[in-house]
Amino acid sequence: ATQSKVIIEIIRKQIGFRGLLMTDDLSMKALNGTLEEKVVKSLNAGCDLILHCNGEMPEMIEIANTCSSISADKENLLEDVLSKRKTGSSIDIQMLINEYHTIIKNVN
């Protein structure tokens, strides 16, 4: 779906999704071509954001150099999404650590 204009069109026109569309992780090796080709095909298909998860800085630089600036309307959508993020943390880290150890103990 990342590089399918048909699927992107269904999402946008038939379903009516007006938000930002993000690619699958382009570093997963699920798509053919060079990293630059994957980025270009994904953007041309209609994706707004490129997802790259492995953290390889040379690849991240290549992606940034391949992408054009985001349009003003997409930037507004992104700012809207970011403004709705929760700040701070209400997560009890120690509770999660204890839960993790309990799960691991039960698995072994």
C-alpha distance (Angstrom), angle and dihedral (degrees) to the residues before:
residue distance angle dihedral
A1 . . .
T2 3.81 . .
Q3 3.80 92.2 .
S4 3.80 100.2 26.3
K5 3.80 115.0 110.2
V6 3.82 88.0 -170.2
I7 3.81 93.5 56.8
I8 3.80 92.6 43.2
E9 3.81 89.2 50.6
I10 3.82 90.9 51.0
I11 3.80 90.4 50.1
R12 3.79 93.9 48.0
K13 3.82 103.7 34.2
Q14 3.80 108.1 25.1
I15 3.79 97.9 33.1
G16 3.80 93.0 32.3
F17 3.80 97.9 -134.1
R18 3.80 108.5 169.0
G19 3.80 99.7 176.6
L20 3.76 132.6 94.8
L21 3.79 117.8 -66.0
M22 3.78 116.8 -145.7
T23 3.79 125.7 -162.4
D24 3.76 125.4 -122.8
D25 3.80 112.6 -98.0
L26 3.80 103.0 -67.0
S27 3.80 91.3 -156.0
M28 3.83 91.9 64.3
K29 3.81 91.3 89.6
A30 3.83 90.2 -128.6
L31 3.81 92.6 123.3
N32 3.79 129.4 61.7
G33 3.79 125.1 -121.0
T34 3.75 137.7 42.3
L35 3.77 119.7 -47.2
E36 3.81 89.8 -104.2
E37 3.82 91.0 51.8
K38 3.81 91.0 49.7
V39 3.80 91.1 51.3
V40 3.81 93.6 48.0
K41 3.82 93.6 46.5
S42 3.81 91.7 47.9
L43 3.79 93.8 49.4
N44 3.81 91.8 44.3
A45 3.81 89.7 51.6
G46 3.80 89.3 57.4
C47 3.80 107.1 -94.2
D48 3.79 114.1 144.3
L49 3.79 101.9 -161.2
I50 3.79 131.9 36.7
L51 3.80 117.1 -138.4
H52 3.81 116.2 -150.2
C53 3.78 114.8 170.6
N54 3.78 110.7 171.8
G55 3.80 95.3 77.6
E56 3.80 97.2 -133.9
M57 3.82 101.4 157.4
P58 3.85 96.7 -151.8
E59 3.82 89.3 53.9
M60 3.80 91.6 46.2
I61 3.81 90.1 52.1
E62 3.82 90.2 48.7
I63 3.81 90.4 52.3
A64 3.81 92.7 47.5
N65 3.80 91.0 49.6
T66 3.81 91.4 49.1
C67 3.81 95.9 50.1
S68 3.75 123.0 81.5
S69 3.77 123.2 -141.4
I70 3.77 115.8 -72.0
S71 3.80 115.0 -106.8
A72 3.80 119.7 -104.1
D73 3.82 93.1 -110.9
K74 3.81 91.9 50.7
E75 3.80 90.2 46.2
N76 3.81 88.9 53.9
L77 3.82 89.8 51.2
L78 3.79 90.2 49.7
E79 3.80 92.0 49.1
D80 3.81 89.3 49.7
V81 3.81 91.4 52.2
L82 3.80 92.4 46.7
S83 3.80 92.2 48.3
K84 3.81 89.8 58.6
R85 3.80 93.8 55.9
K86 3.74 116.3 117.7
T87 3.76 113.6 -116.4
G88 3.73 125.5 -146.5
S89 3.75 124.4 17.7
S90 3.76 129.3 -87.6
I91 3.79 91.5 177.6
D92 3.78 117.9 119.7
I93 3.80 100.4 -135.4
Q94 3.81 94.6 -170.7
M95 3.81 90.4 52.5
L96 3.81 89.7 53.0
I97 3.80 91.6 48.9
N98 3.80 90.6 50.6
E99 3.80 91.1 47.7
Y100 3.80 90.2 49.6
H101 3.81 91.9 52.0
T102 3.82 91.0 48.0
I103 3.80 91.6 51.4
I104 3.81 93.1 46.7
K105 3.81 91.4 48.2
N106 3.82 90.5 51.7
V107 3.81 92.5 48.0
N108 3.79 93.0 53.4
